[in-house]
Amino acid sequence: MGDPAGPSEGPLASDGKTRRRNTRRESRESMAEQYDLVVLGAGPGGYVAAIRAAQLGMKVAVVEKEKVGGVCLHKGCIPTKSLLRSAEVYHEMKHGEDYGITAEGVRVDFSRVQKRKEKVVEQLHRGVRHLLKKNGVTVVEGTGRILGPSIFSPQAGTVSVEKKEGGEAEMLVPRYLLIATGSRPRSLPGLEVDGRYVMNSDHALQMEELPRSIIIVGGGVIGIEWASMLNDFGVDVTVVEFADRILPFEDPDVSREMTRLLKKRKVKILTKARVLPESVRIEGNGVTLKAEKGNETVELEAERVLVSVGRQANVEGIGLENTSVKVENGFIRVNEMMQTAESHIYAIGDVVGGYQLAHVASHEGLVAVEHMAGRNPSPLNPLLIPRCTYSRPEIGSIGLTEEEAKRQGYSVKIGKFPFRATGKSLVFGETDGFIKIIADKKTEDLLGVHIIGPHATDLISEAGLAKLLDATPWEISHTIHPHPTLSEVFGEAALAVEGEAIHAG
């Protein structure tokens, strides 16, 4: 016979521990606050969903481990656009003589650029906190974790919140649970990000001074925004992209134009190039690395490296293993109403993949809570999602690219019109770029709109409305666009679909 189990060993003792642990948990749950909805994450998806749920009469709590507003407000959309605006102003001031304005001693004080960024972020942060309070949403600060079923909560979804200051976790028992935990920068396997010499976008936002040179690994939206911004600040920029073109998900005409314009600004662009992570070396006050391009190996060096190869969902450490929620390819699987495999648990935003955009997360949040409330919302249509790149010039797009349309079997007709042919563009001194409208030759349906040029990220909303209302190019061309405005390119491009543009050269 073997040795008998001691008082802390063996299956019976183990079961006893489990029973005691469950009893303590159930005791806490019996005193826990009950909610109609608990939201994990207070980014643009989570806080918008929480406010809408409160408007619909739900009792709502949102759990946030950092600051309400999420990555978009504190580490993404807002701070990067603030830096981009400062870069834009610096560029314009350097070229003031083109407008008859002479200014001497124009320089960048990057510490003040950063202070302005923080001021903008903090003002918006206060605004989000005010909106949550105004709508009666309870904000619970700490790290939330989903627990499995218990006698007080027969379905997975009770949330245990570990507070930053420690102590006993707070228990929240919701009727519905919404996962909106967002994402974080992805890195290349084997490439160590140290936050100083090799950075991701989070680190870059905290730079105290500008480097003289930088290598940006990744020519997608985030990489190109940083390339444009740092180039305007006077940094020597090299972009390394694995695909055969930068901005590979944009229409090829747009990618080509952006490539041309960045190269004109002395930005070096390497496409079809694969960075070799093992080659990265920190030497002196800089970094060297190698990239494979075809049959040759290219050696690059710069003061800093920025890794911009996408984002990965925050699905770890939130208790998904205690649920039936499915994770596929790193993202939570949901249906068109944003429900997971557990019908009372929903997920939105970056954690579900697709377009990882703030406005997509917000709209998905509205769909989710309205479905909870029995409002029968329409599912999000990916072809109605505008996509924006805040470089110089800007890019705004919606719907299918020409390649995608043809691949899907459409017979297309195209209307293009350059910004340089509009009066307002000449007045602005921003004449690069164009608008491209793609229509179905058989039905006249609007398939896609792609803009590269001044204020493209604002102009694309007209295309969004046109897509929503199922407008045709003929209807867009008969919309009266005021003169002189940049919006005139819409009317002209719509006429160009039939070869009838008035101001075409």
C-alpha positions in Angstrom: 0.0 0.0 0.0 1.1 3.5 -0.7 1.4 6.3 1.9 -1.9 7.7 3.0 -2.7 11.2 1.9 -1.8 13.9 4.4 -4.3 16.6 5.5 -3.3 18.8 2.5 -3.0 16.1 -0.1 -5.2 13.8 -2.2 -8.4 14.3 -4.1 -10.7 14.6 -1.1 -8.6 17.4 0.4 -8.4 19.0 -3.1 -12.2 18.9 -3.4 -12.5 20.4 0.0 -10.3 23.3 -1.0 -12.4 23.8 -4.1 -15.6 23.8 -2.1 -14.2 26.3 0.4 -13.0 28.5 -2.5 -16.4 28.3 -4.2 -18.2 29.0 -0.9 -16.2 32.2 -0.4 -16.8 33.3 -4.0 -20.6 32.6 -3.7 -20.6 34.5 -0.5 -19.1 37.5 -2.3 -21.4 37.1 -5.2 -24.4 37.1 -2.9 -23.4 40.6 -1.8 -22.3 41.7 -5.3 -23.9 44.5 -7.3 -26.4 43.3 -9.9 -26.3 45.0 -13.3 -28.2 44.7 -16.6 -24.9 45.1 -18.4 -21.2 45.0 -17.5 -18.7 46.2 -20.1 -15.1 45.0 -20.0 -13.1 48.0 -21.4 -13.9 51.7 -21.7 -12.5 52.4 -25.1 -14.6 54.0 -28.0 -16.5 50.7 -28.3 -17.0 50.1 -24.6 -17.9 53.6 -23.4 -20.2 54.3 -26.3 -22.0 51.0 -25.7 -22.3 51.7 -22.0 -23.9 55.1 -22.6 -26.3 53.8 -25.2 -27.3 51.0 -22.9 -28.0 53.5 -20.1 -30.1 55.6 -22.5 -32.1 52.4 -23.1 -32.8 52.1 -19.4 -30.2 49.5 -18.4 -28.2 49.6 -15.2 -24.6 49.6 -16.5 -21.1 49.3 -15.2 -17.9 49.6 -17.2 -14.6 48.0 -16.0 -11.4 49.7 -17.1 -7.9 48.9 -15.9 -6.3 52.1 -17.2 -8.2 55.2 -18.3 -11.6 55.6 -19.8 -11.3 56.4 -23.5 -9.1 53.4 -24.2 -6.2 53.1 -26.7 -7.9 55.4 -29.2 -7.9 58.4 -26.8 -4.7 57.7 -25.0 -2.4 55.8 -27.3 -3.9 55.9 -30.8 -6.3 58.1 -32.7 -6.2 61.3 -30.7 -2.5 61.6 -29.7 -1.2 60.6 -33.2 -3.5 63.1 -34.9 -2.4 65.8 -32.5 1.2 65.2 -33.5 0.2 65.0 -37.1 -1.4 68.4 -36.8 1.7 69.9 -35.3 3.8 68.5 -38.1 1.3 69.9 -40.6 1.5 73.4 -39.1 5.3 73.2 -39.1 5.3 72.2 -42.7 3.0 75.1 -43.6 5.0 77.6 -41.7 8.2 76.6 -43.4 6.4 77.2 -46.7 4.8 80.4 -45.6 6.5 82.4 -48.4 4.4 80.5 -50.9 1.4 82.4 -49.4 3.2 85.7 -49.1 4.0 85.2 -45.4 7.6 85.5 -44.2 8.5 83.9 -40.9 12.0 83.6 -39.5 13.5 81.1 -37.0 10.7 78.5 -37.4 11.7 75.4 -35.5 10.1 72.5 -33.7 10.0 72.5 -29.9 9.0 68.8 -29.5 8.5 69.1 -25.7 5.7 71.6 -26.4 4.3 69.5 -29.2 4.0 66.7 -26.7 2.5 69.0 -24.0 -0.2 70.1 -26.5 -0.9 66.4 -27.3 -1.4 65.7 -23.6 -3.6 68.7 -23.2 -5.9 67.6 -26.0 -6.0 64.0 -24.6 -6.8 65.1 -21.1 -9.6 67.5 -22.2 -11.2 64.6 -24.1 -10.6 62.2 -21.2 -12.5 64.6 -18.9 -15.3 64.7 -21.5 -15.7 60.9 -21.6 -15.7 60.7 -17.8 -18.4 63.4 -17.7 -20.5 61.6 -20.3 -20.4 58.4 -18.3 -21.3 60.1 -15.1 -24.1 62.1 -16.7 -25.6 58.9 -18.0 -25.4 57.1 -14.7 -22.8 54.6 -15.8 -20.8 53.1 -12.9 -17.0 53.1 -13.7 -15.1 50.4 -11.8 -11.3 50.8 -12.0 -9.3 47.6 -12.1 -8.7 44.5 -14.1 -11.8 42.5 -14.9 -11.9 38.7 -15.2 -14.9 36.6 -16.2 -15.9 33.8 -13.8 -17.8 30.6 -14.6 -21.3 29.6 -13.5 -22.2 29.4 -9.8 -25.4 28.9 -7.7 -25.9 32.7 -7.7 -25.1 33.1 -11.4 -26.1 30.0 -13.4 -24.3 31.2 -16.5 -20.7 32.4 -17.0 -20.4 36.1 -16.9 -19.9 37.2 -13.3 -17.0 39.6 -13.3 -14.3 39.8 -10.6 -12.4 43.1 -10.6 -9.0 43.2 -9.1 -8.3 46.7 -7.9 -5.0 48.5 -8.6 -4.6 49.2 -4.9 -5.1 45.6 -4.0 -7.5 44.1 -1.4 -10.5 41.9 -2.0 -11.8 41.8 -5.6 -15.1 43.5 -6.3 -17.8 41.2 -7.8 -20.2 42.4 -10.5 -23.1 40.1 -11.6 -24.5 41.2 -15.0 -27.5 40.0 -17.0 -25.4 40.7 -20.1 -21.7 41.0 -20.6 -19.9 43.0 -23.3 -16.2 42.3 -24.0 -14.5 45.4 -25.4 -10.9 44.9 -24.3 -9.3 46.3 -27.4 -5.8 45.4 -28.8 -2.1 46.1 -28.5 0.7 46.6 -31.0 1.9 43.4 -32.6 5.6 42.6 -33.0 7.6 40.5 -35.4 8.6 37.1 -34.1 12.1 37.3 -32.9 12.3 41.1 -32.9 12.7 42.4 -29.4 11.0 45.7 -28.8 12.9 47.6 -26.0 10.9 50.8 -26.1 13.9 53.0 -26.8 15.8 51.9 -29.9 13.2 49.5 -31.2 9.8 50.9 -30.5 6.1 50.3 -31.2 3.6 53.1 -31.6 2.9 53.2 -27.9 6.6 54.0 -27.2 6.8 56.4 -30.1 4.1 58.6 -28.7 6.2 59.1 -25.6 9.4 60.1 -27.3 11.0 63.1 -25.6 12.9 64.2 -28.6 12.9 63.5 -32.3 15.5 61.1 -33.8 17.5 62.2 -36.8 16.5 59.1 -38.7 14.1 56.2 -38.3 13.3 52.9 -40.0 9.5 52.1 -40.0 8.8 48.4 -40.3 5.4 48.2 -41.9 3.8 50.4 -44.6 0.2 50.1 -43.5 -2.0 52.9 -42.2 -0.2 53.4 -38.9 3.3 53.2 -40.5 2.4 55.7 -43.2 0.9 58.1 -40.8 4.2 58.0 -38.8 6.3 58.3 -41.9 4.4 61.4 -43.1 4.5 63.0 -39.6 8.2 62.4 -38.9 9.2 63.4 -42.4 7.4 66.7 -41.9 9.3 67.1 -38.6 12.5 66.8 -40.5 13.4 63.1 -39.7 15.1 61.0 -42.3 12.5 58.2 -42.8 12.8 54.7 -44.4 9.7 52.5 -44.8 10.1 48.7 -45.1 7.0 46.9 -46.3 6.6 43.1 -46.9 3.8 43.4 -49.5 4.4 44.6 -53.0 3.1 48.1 -52.2 2.5 50.3 -49.2 -1.1 50.6 -48.0 -1.9 47.2 -49.5 -5.6 47.3 -48.6 -6.2 50.6 -50.4 -7.0 50.9 -54.1 -3.7 50.5 -56.1 -4.1 53.9 -57.7 -4.1 55.4 -54.2 -1.1 53.4 -53.1 0.8 54.5 -56.2 0.0 58.1 -55.6 1.0 58.0 -52.0 4.3 56.3 -52.9 5.0 58.9 -55.5 4.3 61.8 -53.1 6.3 60.3 -50.2 9.3 59.6 -52.4 9.0 63.2 -53.7 9.4 64.2 -50.0 12.6 62.1 -49.8 11.0 59.2 -47.8 12.7 56.0 -48.8 10.3 53.1 -49.5 11.3 49.4 -49.8 8.5 47.1 -50.8 8.6 43.3 -51.2 11.1 43.4 -48.3 11.3 41.1 -45.3 13.1 42.3 -42.2 15.4 39.7 -40.7 14.8 40.0 -36.9 18.0 38.2 -36.0 20.0 40.9 -37.9 18.9 43.8 -35.6 21.8 45.2 -33.7 22.0 48.2 -31.4 25.3 49.9 -32.0 26.3 53.2 -30.5 23.3 55.4 -30.6 21.5 53.7 -33.4 20.2 50.5 -34.9 21.3 48.4 -37.9 19.3 45.7 -39.5 19.0 43.7 -42.7 16.1 43.1 -45.0 15.6 40.5 -47.8 14.4 42.1 -51.0 14.2 39.6 -53.8 17.6 37.8 -54.1 19.5 40.6 -52.4 20.0 41.6 -48.8 19.7 45.3 -48.0 21.5 46.7 -45.0 19.8 49.7 -43.2 20.7 51.9 -40.3 19.0 54.6 -38.3 18.8 56.1 -34.9 15.5 54.3 -34.1 13.3 51.6 -35.5 9.4 51.7 -35.3 7.6 48.4 -35.6 4.2 48.9 -37.2 2.9 45.5 -38.3 -0.6 45.6 -37.0 -2.4 44.9 -33.7 -3.3 41.8 -31.7 -6.5 41.4 -29.7 -6.4 41.5 -25.9 -8.1 38.1 -25.2 -5.7 36.8 -22.6 -6.2 37.0 -18.9 -9.9 38.0 -19.0 -11.3 34.6 -18.1 -12.5 33.3 -21.5 -11.5 29.8 -20.4 -14.4 30.0 -17.9 -16.9 30.4 -20.7 -17.9 28.8 -24.0 -16.7 31.8 -26.0 -14.7 30.8 -29.0 -11.4 32.4 -30.1 -10.2 31.8 -33.7 -7.0 33.1 -35.1 -6.5 35.3 -32.1 -10.0 37.0 -32.3 -13.3 36.3 -30.5 -15.9 34.8 -32.8 -19.2 36.6 -32.9 -22.3 36.6 -35.1 -23.7 39.6 -36.9 -25.3 40.9 -33.7 -21.9 40.7 -31.9 -23.0 37.7 -29.8 -20.4 35.1 -28.8 -21.1 31.3 -28.4 -22.7 32.3 -25.1 -25.8 34.3 -26.1 -25.6 36.7 -23.1 -21.9 37.5 -23.8 -21.2 39.9 -26.6 -17.8 41.2 -28.0 -17.0 44.2 -30.1 -14.1 46.2 -31.5 -10.5 45.1 -32.0 -11.0 41.8 -30.1 -13.3 40.5 -32.9 -11.0 41.4 -35.7 -12.1 42.9 -39.0 -11.6 46.6 -39.4 -9.8 47.6 -36.2 -11.1 51.2 -36.2 -12.6 53.3 -33.4 -15.7 54.2 -35.3 -16.3 50.5 -36.1 -16.0 49.5 -32.4 -18.5 52.3 -31.5 -21.0 51.2 -34.1 -20.6 47.5 -33.1 -21.3 48.6 -29.5 -24.5 50.2 -30.6 -25.6 47.1 -32.5 -24.8 44.9 -29.5 -26.7 46.8 -26.8 -29.7 47.5 -29.1 -29.9 43.8 -29.7 -29.8 43.1 -26.0 -32.7 45.6 -25.6 -34.7 43.9 -28.3 -34.4 46.8 -30.7 -33.7 44.6 -33.8 -30.7 46.6 -35.1 -29.3 46.3 -38.6 -26.0 44.4 -38.6 -22.9 46.4 -39.5 -22.2 46.3 -43.3 -18.4 46.3 -44.0 -19.0 48.1 -47.3 -20.4 51.1 -45.4 -17.3 51.5 -43.2 -15.2 54.6 -44.2 -11.4 54.1 -43.8 -9.1 57.0 -43.1 -5.3 57.6 -43.2 -4.3 60.9 -41.7 -1.1 61.4 -43.6 -0.2 64.3 -45.9 -2.1 64.1 -48.1 -4.9 62.3 -46.4 -6.7 59.2 -47.6 -10.4 58.4 -47.3 -12.0 55.3 -48.8 -15.2 53.3 -48.6 -16.5 50.2 -50.4 -14.7 48.1 -52.9 -11.4 48.9 -54.6 -11.3 48.5 -58.4 -9.4 45.2 -58.0 -11.9 43.8 -55.5 -14.9 44.8 -57.7 -13.4 43.0 -60.7 -12.5 40.0 -58.6 -16.1 39.7 -57.5 -17.3 39.7 -61.0 -18.5 43.3 -61.5 -18.2 45.1 -64.8 -17.1 48.5 -63.6 -16.8 52.0 -64.9 -14.5 54.6 -63.3 -14.7 58.3 -62.8 -11.5 60.1 -61.6 -11.0 63.8 -61.0 -7.8 65.6 -59.7 -7.8 68.1 -56.9 -5.6 70.4 -58.9 -8.6 71.2 -61.2 -10.6 72.8 -58.3 -10.3 76.4 -57.2 -10.3 75.7 -53.5 -7.4 73.2 -53.8 -5.4 75.9 -55.5 -6.3 78.4 -52.9 -5.2 76.0 -50.2 -2.0 75.3 -52.0 -2.7 71.5 -51.7 -3.2 70.3 -55.3 -1.9 66.7 -55.1 -4.3 63.7 -55.3 -7.6 62.8 -56.8 -11.0 61.2 -56.2 -11.9 57.9 -57.8 -15.5 56.6 -58.1 -16.2 53.0 -59.0 -19.6 52.1 -60.3 -21.3 48.9 -61.5 -21.7 49.3 -65.3 -24.9 47.2 -65.3 -26.9 48.6 -62.4 -25.2 52.0 -61.9 -24.7 51.1 -58.2 -21.9 52.9 -56.3 -19.3 50.3 -55.5 -16.5 52.3 -54.0 -15.1 55.8 -53.5 -11.4 56.4 -52.9 -9.9 59.8 -52.2 -6.3 60.9 -51.7 -5.9 64.7 -51.2 -6.6 67.6 -48.8 -9.2 66.8 -46.1 -10.0 63.4 -47.6 -10.9 62.1 -44.2 -13.6 64.7 -43.9 -14.8 64.4 -47.5 -15.3 60.6 -47.4 -18.4 61.1 -45.2 -20.4 62.2 -48.3 -19.5 58.9 -49.9 -20.6 57.1 -46.8 -24.1 58.8 -47.0 -24.3 58.0 -50.7 -23.5 54.3 -50.0 -26.1 54.2 -47.2 -28.8 55.7 -49.4 -27.8 53.6 -52.4 -27.1 56.6 -54.5 -25.8 56.4 -58.0 -23.1 58.5 -59.5 -25.8 60.3 -61.5 -27.5 61.3 -58.2 -24.1 62.5 -56.8 -23.5 64.5 -59.9 -26.8 66.2 -59.5 -26.1 67.1 -55.9 -25.3 70.8 -55.9 -21.8 71.2 -54.4 -20.9 74.8 -53.3 -18.2 76.7 -55.0 -15.3 77.1 -54.2 -15.0 74.0 -52.0 -13.0 70.8 -52.1 -16.3 68.9 -52.2 -16.7 69.8 -55.8 -14.4 66.9 -56.7 -17.3 64.6 -55.9 -19.7 66.1 -58.4 -17.0 66.2 -61.1 -15.8 62.6 -60.5 -19.4 61.4 -60.6 -19.8 63.2 -64.0 -16.5 61.6 -65.1 -18.0 58.1 -64.6 -19.9 58.9 -67.9 -17.1 61.0 -69.4 -19.0 64.2 -68.7 -16.8 66.1 -66.2 -17.0 69.8 -66.8 -13.6 70.9 -65.6 -11.5 67.9 -66.8 -8.4 69.0 -68.6 
